[in-house]
Amino acid sequence: MKIYTKTGDQGTTALFGGTRVPKHHIRIESYGSVDELNAQIGLIKDQDIDLDTKQDLFAIQHHLFTLGAELATDPQKAQLKNGKERLAIKKVNDQEISFLEERIDQMNERLPQMTHFILPGGHTTVSYCHIARCVCRRAERMAAALNELEPFDPSILSYLNRLSDYLFVLARKLTNDLGVDEIKWIPKKDEN
């Protein structure tokens, strides 16, 4: 596979299916944000964390690659042809969403009750989780905007929404695992 093709030198890129669109197209922004999120999750996975979490993050990276491929596919070219869908990869579905929900519930069972909003920080690994959560929220916003123009499988938006929740709870779990204090946001009272 050749890394450079020179086909994007004029500011366009090809979707799966061959359709060329500008590199600033909402579809490119959507799957580009998912790609950035995948890289952020790789950064978390590379930290000194427990093996189970590393394995979960590895599975999530695979889910995100699949989800990105769905977003990168021209919807006109992905339509059924001769009874078969042209994009022949397993799509993100309720099973992957349930996976995230189960992990969220398992982590929450071991965490103290949350009494305040939490500020990102306390440890580098925890901060990486919060950065990934923010990137996930952006990917979700971009995908929601794309969905208004070119509707796609609703599981994509559900997965991104649940993944941002997972990353928030993971940040709390890692705070606990690393023995650092959560930084609570306590609003200052107006003195006037």
C-alpha positions in Angstrom: 0.0 0.0 0.0 1.5 3.3 -1.1 1.3 6.0 1.6 1.2 9.0 -0.8 -1.1 9.0 -3.8 -1.0 12.8 -4.7 -4.8 12.5 -5.4 -5.5 14.8 -2.5 -3.2 17.6 -3.5 -6.1 19.7 -4.7 -8.0 19.6 -1.4 -10.3 16.7 -2.1 -10.4 13.2 -0.9 -12.2 10.0 -1.8 -14.9 8.3 0.3 -15.2 4.5 0.3 -17.0 4.0 -3.0 -14.9 6.5 -4.9 -16.9 9.7 -4.5 -14.6 12.7 -4.2 -15.4 15.4 -1.7 -13.6 18.5 -0.3 -11.4 17.7 2.7 -13.4 20.1 4.8 -16.7 18.2 4.1 -18.7 17.4 7.2 -18.3 13.7 6.5 -14.5 14.1 6.5 -14.7 16.1 9.7 -16.9 13.4 11.3 -14.6 10.5 10.6 -11.5 12.6 11.1 -12.7 13.3 14.7 -13.3 9.6 15.2 -9.8 9.0 14.0 -8.4 11.6 16.4 -10.4 10.0 19.2 -8.9 6.6 18.3 -5.4 8.0 18.6 -6.3 9.6 22.0 -7.6 6.2 23.2 -4.3 4.6 22.0 -2.5 7.2 24.2 -4.6 6.1 27.3 -4.0 2.4 26.5 -0.2 3.1 26.4 -0.2 4.3 30.0 0.6 2.2 33.0 -2.9 0.9 33.6 -4.5 -2.4 34.4 -4.6 -5.1 31.7 -8.4 -5.4 31.6 -8.8 -1.7 30.8 -6.1 -2.0 28.1 -8.0 -4.9 26.5 -11.2 -2.9 26.7 -9.6 0.1 25.1 -8.1 -2.2 22.3 -11.7 -3.4 21.6 -12.9 0.2 21.5 -10.2 1.1 19.0 -11.5 -1.7 16.7 -15.1 -0.4 17.2 -14.0 3.1 16.3 -12.2 1.9 13.2 -15.4 0.2 12.1 -17.5 3.3 12.9 -15.1 5.5 11.0 -15.4 3.2 8.0 -19.1 3.5 8.2 -18.8 7.3 8.3 -16.3 7.3 5.4 -18.6 5.5 3.1 -20.6 7.3 0.5 -24.2 6.5 1.4 -25.2 6.2 -2.2 -22.4 3.7 -2.8 -23.2 1.7 0.3 -26.7 0.8 -0.8 -27.7 -2.8 -1.4 -26.6 -4.3 -4.7 -27.8 -7.7 -5.6 -29.0 -8.3 -2.0 -25.6 -7.5 -0.5 -24.3 -4.3 1.1 -21.2 -3.0 -0.6 -19.5 -2.2 2.7 -18.8 -5.7 3.8 -17.7 -5.1 7.4 -19.6 -5.7 10.6 -21.3 -2.5 11.7 -21.3 -1.0 15.2 -24.5 -2.2 16.8 -26.3 -2.7 20.1 -23.8 -5.4 21.1 -20.9 -2.8 21.1 -23.1 -0.3 22.9 -24.0 -2.9 25.6 -20.3 -3.6 26.0 -19.7 0.0 26.9 -22.7 0.1 29.3 -21.6 -3.1 31.1 -18.1 -1.6 31.6 -19.5 1.7 32.8 -21.7 -0.2 35.3 -18.8 -2.4 36.5 -16.6 0.6 37.1 -19.3 2.7 38.8 -20.0 -0.1 41.3 -16.5 0.4 42.8 -16.4 4.2 42.7 -17.5 6.6 45.4 -20.7 8.5 44.8 -20.2 11.6 42.8 -21.3 14.7 44.8 -19.9 17.5 42.6 -18.8 18.2 39.0 -15.2 17.1 38.5 -12.5 19.2 37.0 -10.1 17.3 34.6 -6.7 16.7 36.1 -5.0 15.2 39.1 -2.8 12.8 37.0 -1.6 12.8 33.4 -3.4 9.5 32.6 -6.7 10.9 34.0 -6.2 14.1 31.9 -5.7 11.9 28.8 -9.1 10.4 29.5 -10.7 13.8 29.8 -9.1 14.9 26.5 -10.4 11.8 24.8 -13.9 12.4 26.3 -13.9 15.9 24.8 -12.7 14.7 21.4 -15.5 12.0 21.6 -18.1 14.7 22.3 -16.8 16.7 19.2 -17.0 13.5 17.1 -20.5 13.0 18.3 -21.5 16.7 17.4 -19.9 16.3 14.0 -21.7 13.0 13.4 -25.0 14.5 14.5 -24.6 17.4 12.0 -23.8 14.9 9.3 -26.8 12.8 10.2 -29.1 15.8 9.7 -27.8 16.1 6.1 -27.2 12.4 5.2 -28.9 10.1 7.8 -27.0 7.0 8.8 -27.4 4.1 11.2 -28.5 5.5 14.6 -26.2 3.1 16.4 -23.3 5.4 15.5 -24.6 8.3 17.5 -25.6 6.0 20.4 -22.1 4.5 20.5 -20.3 7.8 20.5 -22.6 9.1 23.2 -22.0 6.0 25.4 -18.3 6.1 24.7 -18.0 9.7 26.1 -19.8 8.4 29.3 -17.4 5.5 29.4 -14.4 7.8 29.2 -15.7 10.0 32.0 -16.2 7.0 34.3 -12.8 5.6 33.2 -11.2 8.8 34.2 -12.8 8.5 37.7 -11.8 4.8 37.9 -8.2 5.6 37.0 -8.2 8.5 39.5 -9.2 5.9 42.1 -6.7 3.3 40.9 -3.8 5.8 40.9 -4.7 7.0 44.4 -5.1 10.6 43.5 -7.9 12.9 44.6 -10.7 14.0 42.3 -10.7 17.7 41.8 -14.2 18.8 42.6 -15.6 22.0 41.1 -17.0 24.0 43.8 -18.4 27.3 42.5 -17.3 30.4 44.2 -20.0 32.6 45.7 -20.6 36.0 44.3 -19.4 38.5 46.9 -21.5 41.4 45.5 
